[in-house]
Amino acid sequence: MTERLRAPVDAAALAAFRILFGLLMCAGTLRFLLSGWVAEQYVRPAHFFKYPGFEWVVVPPEPALYALFGALAVLALMVALGLFYRVAIVLFCLGFSYVQLMDATNYLNHYYFIALVSFVMCFLPLHATWSLDARRRPGMARPTLPAWMLWLLRFQVATVYFHAALAKAQPDWLLHAQPLRLWLAARTDLPVIGPWLDETWVAYAMSWAGFLYDLTIVGFLLWRRTRVFAYVTVLVFHGLTHALFDIGMFPFIMVTLTPVFFAPDWPRRLLRRPAPVIAAAPAARWPAVAVTVWCVFHALFPLRHFAWPGDVLWNEEGMRWSWKVMVREKSGSVTFHVRSRETGRAWQVNPLRFLQWRQASEMAGQPDLIAQAARMVAGDFRARGFGDVEVRAEAWVSLNGRAPALLVDPDVDLSRVEWTWAPAAWIRPGPEGPPLAAMAGR
């Protein structure tokens, strides 16, 4: 196995991965800028939610913020061109990761995916062929690269599909077709297919199709006999998800990067370029220990929620960075109850007094963010001269169509709660039984 991973393969597929990744990131960053989302997500908010351990990450002033996004677009284009690739990909990875750490309410699975892929790319010489660097420095050009580099990128993409399938292997998705029933029923205005989307059997068919797709697509892409059919399925599947659901760049990312599962020489055959001479196995050693540790960690880390009691879709403990894609719909409202420890005076606080609507919506279903918001409220009251206060939250949340239930203990002073790896005793148990929407459809 080690010799097989060290064996040289055509570098064309790796070069194509670099080019497609860079172009996609450049287009995505420009789209973010031109859509006004920089102002919406980072300029207008007065408060930002932090990840544990990254409280030091601050949002820069507005001019520097726009300069950062502009630099990311330029760096992504440099990655695509293979121009000063090593510097460009490292700076892109650092800059992109910094942006994602600025506010936890902006978390998306595909942002995490981009951060991981760009980090891996920092260690791979993907500019060895079809790059401006190779033209500037012919001595560094290489038509082949070790197979482990290709398999490492394949692993990174496969991890998303595999854990997305595991996340769907649960009753809400497979037995109750939730949350797809809720989402599809809201899209009946679409032409042609709209009237069908309110049919119960359509939601069940799409739920099972999504589960089976995530579970099997990597195998079908790797098998030469089914590869063409599999990639057509990729196009159809992600085309539908883009049309039906507002999930940003995720469909484009998966469609663009999935060809990494094709044969290593697929770009040369597509462009009818001559094949390189494949030499004997290179003498250079490959970082077996580092690659193994990386792969084992990313295979197991998304499963950490099993270490905590309760339903991860409810308590969110282990939800982020685990590829639980589109498996829960939460809606809720939060009211903060503030009480002065000195005078006993009490207030009710609407989160929209200090949060943007998008932030408040994301916060409402995530206990750790509710606790952060409680600390923000306490800090605001102290800053305005009200002294030491207690902050409790009344958070009514509906999960996948169930009746609203209290998400956190309304008797706990959340302004004193800090994040730990231990299960949070102040998060209430999730509602039992199937969703009401599923029961009504029987």
N, C-alpha and C positions, 0 to 999 in steps of 0.2 A: 504493500500500500504506500509506504514512504517513497519508494522509487517511482511509483506511478504519479504521486503528487509532485515530485521534483522534475518529472519529465517535461521537456519543452513542448509548448503548443503554440500555434499561430497567435501572435499578439493582436491580430486585427479585431477580435471580439472585445478585448480589453480596451483598445483604442476607441472603438465605437461606443463603449460604455462611458468612457471619459467625455467624449464629444457630446453624446446625448444628454448626459447628466449636466454638463456645463451649460449647454443651450437651454435646457429646461429650467435650471436655476436662474439663469439670466432673465428669461422670459417671465418666470414667476415673480422675481424681485421687482421687475419693471411694472408688472401687473399690480403688485402690492402698492407701489408708489403712485401709479396713475389712478388707482381706484380710491385714493384718499384714506386708505386704511392705516397709514402711519399716523395721521392726525387722530383718527378715531380711536386707535388702540394705545397710542403712546403719548400724544400731545394733550388731548382733552382730559383724560383721567387725572385726578388729583392724588389718588392712592393706587398702589400696585401690590399684588399678592406675590409672595416670595416662596421659593422652594426651600425646604430645610437645608441648611448649610450654605445657601447662596443668597443670604440676606444682604450681602455686600454688593450684589449686582444692582446698579442704579440706572435709571433711564437718563441718558444724556440730554443736554439742552436741545431745543428744536433744531437749530442749524446743524449741530453735530449729529443728530439723529438722521436727518436727511442725507448728510454726507456719508454716514455709515451704510445706509441702504444703497446709495449710489455706488459706493466702493464695492459692496457685495455683488452688484450687477456686473461691474467691470471685472472683478476677480473671477466670477463664474464664466464670463466670456474668455478670459485668459486660460482658464482650465480647459474649456472646449477647444481652444486653439493650440493648447499645449505650449503656451508662451510663459516662460519662467514658472513652469507648472508647480514645482515643489513649493515655492514661496506662495503662489496663488492659492493652492489647495489648503495649505496650512492656515493662511490668513482667512480664507473663506470659512473653513471649519470653525475657527475661533470666533469670527464675527457673527456667523449664523447662530452658533450655540449661545453666544452672549445675548443676542436678540431674543432667543426663546426663553432665556432665564429671567428676562426683565419683568414678566408678569405671568403668573401661573394660570390665570384665566384664559390665556391664549394657547394653552397646550392643545396640540393635535398630534395624533399618532404619526402622521406623515412628516411632521416637523422633526419628531424624534428620529424617524427613519433617515431623514436627510442628514441629521447631525451624525448618526452612526456611520452611514455610508461615506460621508466626507472624511470622517476620522480614519476609517480604514484606507481610504484613497491616499491619505498622507504618507502611508508606508509602502505604497505600490508604485513602481515606475511606469505609470500608464502613459507617460509621454515618450516611451521608447520607440514608438512608431507613429506615423501619421500625425506629427506635431511640428510646430515651428521650432521647438527646442532641438529636435532631431535634425532639422535643416541647419540650424545655427551651429550645432556641434555634432557633426556626422559620427564622431567617435563613440557617442553614447547611444546611437540608434541600434535597435535590436529588433529583428523580425519575429522573434519568439520570446516567450516568457514562461516561467515555470507554471505548471498546471494548477498548483495550489492557490495562486493568485486568482485565477478564474473561479475556482471552487469556493474561495472565501467570499467573493461577491455573490455567488449563487446562494451560499448559505445565508447571507444577510437578507436577501430577498425571500428565500424560502421560509425563514423564521417568521416573517409577517404572515404568510399564508397559513403555516402550520398552527401558530397560536391563535389566529383568527378562527380557524376551524374548531380548536378546542374550546374557545370562548362561546361558540354557538352550540356546543354539545350540552345543552341544558334545557329544562322544561319550557321556559318562556319562549325560546326561539323555535324549538322543534315541535312542542306539543300545543302551544298556544299562538304561534306565528306572531309573537310580539317582540320587538315594537313595530314590525313591518305593517301589521294591520292598521296601526295608528297613522303611520306615515303615508301609506298608500291611499288611505281613505281621504287624506288631505290633498291628493293630487288628481281628483276626478275631473278637474277642469282641463286636463291635458287633451289635445286633439287625438282622435282615433282610439288610443288605448285607455283614455280617462274613464269611460263608463265601466271598464272591466276592473279597475283598481279597487273598487268597493266590494268586490266579490271575495268571500272568505276563502274559497279554494285557491284563488290567485295568490293571496298572502301566504298560504301554506306551501304552495308550489314554489314560490320564490324563496321562502325561508329554507326549505330543504335543498333547493338548487344552490343557494349561497353556501350552505354548509358543505355540500358535496364538491362544489367548485373549489373552495379553499382547501379541502382535504386532499384532493386528487390532482389539481392543476399542475403542480410542480413535476410529479411523475410523468404526466402526459407530455409536458414540455421537454423533459429530458429524453424521452423515448422518440427516436427518429421517426418511427412509423406514424406516430400520432401528433407530431410536433406542429404541422400546419393546421390541423383541426384544432389543436389546443390553443394556438395563438389566435385563431379566428374567434374562439370562445372567449379568450381574454378581451379582445376588441369589443365583442358584443356585451359581455358582462360589465365591463367598466364603462362602456358607452351608455348602458341603461342606468347604472348607478349615477353617472353624471347628469343624465336627463331627469331622473326622479328625485335625487337627493342633493342637498346643498352641502357637499363635502369637499369643496375647494379643489386643490390640485391633485388629490390622491389618485383619482382614476388616470390622470395624465402621467403621473409618476410611475404607476405600475405598468401601464401600457408601454411607456418609453424604455423602462429598464428591464422588463421581462425578457427581451431577446438575449440577455446574458446566459439563458439556459440553452440557447442554440449551439450548434457546432462552433468551435473556435474560429473557423475560417469563414463564417457566414457573410461577413461584410465583403471579403474578397470575391466570393462567388457572386454576391449580389451586384458588385461593381465590375465583375469580370477582370479582376486584377490577378496577375500571376501569383501562384502560391510560393511561400518562402521555403528555403531548404531547412528541414527539421534535422538538427544535429543530434548527436547522442546526448544522453542525460547530462546536464551541466554539473560541473564539479562543485559549484557553490552550494553551501548548506542553506536550508530554509528554517525559519524560526518555528520549529515544531511545537515547542513548549508554549510560546506566546500565542500562537494560533489556536492551539488546543484549549488553553485557558479561556481565551476570548470566546470561542464557540460554545464551550460548556457553560460559561456564565450566561450567555445570551439564550441558551436553550432552557436554562433553569430559572433565571431571574423572573421571567413573566409568570412563573408558577408560585411565586412567594405568597400569594394571597391565601393559599391553602394552609399557611402557618397561622392565620388569624381565624377566629370563629366568625360565623355569620356569612351572609351573602355579600360578596364583593360588589355586586351591582348596587347594593344599598349602602353599605358602609364605606365603600370606595377605598378600603385599605388594601393596597396592591393593585389598584385600577390603572394608574398611569404606568407608562412604559411596559405594557404587557400585551399590546395588540388586541385588546378587546374591542374590535371594530364594529360599531353600529349595533351593539347588543342591548343597549338600555336607553330608554327615554324617560327623563325626569322633568317634572314641572313642579314648581312649588313657590311658596312665598315665605319670607322671613321677616319677623318683627323683633327688634332688639328692645329689651326692657332694662333700663338703666336705673340704678338706685345709688344715691349718695351714701357712703358709709358713715359720714359725719352727721348729716342732717336728716337722712331718711327720705329726702325728697326723691320722687320717681319721675321718669320720663319714658315715653315710647319713641323709638327711632326707626324711621323707614330707611333701609339701606340706600335708597336712591338719593338721600340727602348728601351722601359723600362718595357714591359709586356711580359709574356710568351704567346704563341699562344692561348692556352686554355683560359687564362684570357682575352685576347683581344677579343676573339670570344664571350665569355659570356658578356663582357662589352658592346659590340656593340649594343645590343638590349635592354639595360636597362638604362633608363635616369639617375637614381641616381648614377649608377656606372660610367657613362660618366662624370658626374659632379665631382665625386671623382677623376677620372683619370685626369681631367683638373686641379684639385688642386695639384695632384702629379707632373704634368708637370710644373706648376708655381713654386712649391717648388724646382724642379730640376734646373730650370733656375736661381732662386735666389741663390741656393747653388753654382752655377758655375759663379756667379758674374755678372749676367746680370741685376740685380736690379729688380724693380717691373715690372711685365708683366701682360698683359691681355691674356686670353686663351679662344678662341671660338672653337666650334666643328661643323664640317660638317659631320653629321651622316645620311647616306642613308641606310634605312632599309626596307626590304620586309617582310610583315606579311602574312603567310599562302598562299603564291603564288601570292600575289598582286605585282604590280609594285613598285619599291623602292620609298620611300618618305622620306622627312626630318623628323627625329624624334625629334630633339631639335632645338630651335631657333638659327640660326647661328650668330645672332647679339648680343647675350647675353654673357657677360663675365662669364663663368661658374666657374672660379677660385674664384669668390666672392659669389657663390651660396652655401647655407647651407641647409641641410635637415630640413623640418618642416612637421607638420601634415597637413598643408594647401595644397590645390591643387597647383601644380607647374605650374605657368603661362608660364614658358620657355619651357615646353613640347608642341610640336605642335599637333594639332588635327590629329587623325588617318585617313588613307585613307578611302574614302567612296566607297560603292558598293561591289559586290562580287569579290572573287579572280579571277584573269585572267585565272588561270588554270581551274577553274570551268566553266568559260564562254566558254573556248576553247573546253571543253568536251561536250557541248550541241549540 
